[in-house]
Amino acid sequence: MTMNDSIMERLADVITDHFSCPEKTIGRSTNANDIVGWDSLAHTMVLMRVEDVFAIELPMEHAFTVLNVGELADLVQAQLSA
């Protein structure tokens, strides 16, 4: 398992926990339109939970512009590598 696979698993856990959706529906291309209830407030809450889970601080100028879970995973990986 690569670092990115591990990040994706943990992100899927955060998202499925927050939205009570099946984990199998979460992939790199999953976006807010794919998840019922994922609006701007939910996005903020997910980002805060991601920061807690990974013990990082996401740069807000990038965190609010990610288009899908894959881009969020890449952003998390970049912060973990910094």
C-alpha positions as semicolon CSV with decimal commas, in nm:
position;residue;x (nm);y (nm);z (nm)
1;M;0,000;0,000;0,000
2;T;0,138;0,339;-0,100
3;M;0,118;0,655;0,106
4;N;-0,152;0,789;-0,127
5;D;-0,357;0,467;-0,085
6;S;-0,337;0,511;0,292
7;I;-0,443;0,874;0,260
8;M;-0,735;0,776;0,038
9;E;-0,849;0,515;0,290
10;R;-0,839;0,764;0,574
11;L;-1,015;1,031;0,366
12;A;-1,284;0,779;0,271
13;D;-1,331;0,706;0,641
14;V;-1,371;1,077;0,721
15;I;-1,616;1,131;0,437
16;T;-1,825;0,820;0,497
17;D;-1,841;0,899;0,868
18;H;-1,948;1,260;0,808
19;F;-2,206;1,186;0,538
20;S;-2,310;0,833;0,645
21;C;-2,254;0,703;0,294
22;P;-2,103;0,372;0,177
23;E;-1,723;0,375;0,163
24;K;-1,725;0,200;-0,172
25;T;-1,868;0,517;-0,327
26;I;-1,556;0,720;-0,240
27;G;-1,277;0,728;-0,498
28;R;-1,030;0,979;-0,639
29;S;-1,289;1,121;-0,877
30;T;-1,562;1,156;-0,614
31;N;-1,673;1,518;-0,581
32;A;-1,929;1,714;-0,380
33;N;-2,198;1,654;-0,642
34;D;-2,167;1,279;-0,583
35;I;-2,242;1,297;-0,209
36;V;-2,582;1,403;-0,076
37;G;-2,541;1,694;0,164
38;W;-2,191;1,799;0,060
39;D;-2,229;2,175;0,049
40;S;-1,990;2,454;0,143
41;L;-2,054;2,418;0,516
42;A;-2,005;2,041;0,501
43;H;-1,687;2,096;0,297
44;T;-1,550;2,320;0,572
45;M;-1,636;2,062;0,836
46;V;-1,471;1,783;0,634
47;L;-1,157;1,994;0,590
48;M;-1,140;2,057;0,965
49;R;-1,176;1,685;1,036
50;V;-0,907;1,604;0,776
51;E;-0,671;1,847;0,949
52;D;-0,740;1,674;1,282
53;V;-0,702;1,320;1,146
54;F;-0,376;1,393;0,966
55;A;-0,243;1,648;1,219
56;I;-0,179;1,903;0,944
57;E;-0,292;2,250;0,849
58;L;-0,431;2,272;0,497
59;P;-0,359;2,590;0,303
60;M;-0,708;2,738;0,268
61;E;-0,631;2,894;-0,071
62;H;-0,600;2,537;-0,202
63;A;-0,834;2,346;0,028
64;F;-1,142;2,530;-0,093
65;T;-1,056;2,486;-0,460
66;V;-1,004;2,109;-0,473
67;L;-1,233;1,955;-0,734
68;N;-1,249;1,601;-0,598
69;V;-1,127;1,363;-0,329
70;G;-0,817;1,280;-0,535
71;E;-0,705;1,643;-0,533
72;L;-0,771;1,657;-0,159
73;A;-0,557;1,344;-0,114
74;D;-0,279;1,506;-0,316
75;L;-0,303;1,821;-0,103
76;V;-0,286;1,615;0,217
77;Q;0,015;1,424;0,083
78;A;0,192;1,750;-0,005
79;Q;0,134;1,882;0,348
80;L;0,257;1,560;0,505
81;S;0,570;1,572;0,288
82;A;0,643;1,938;0,363
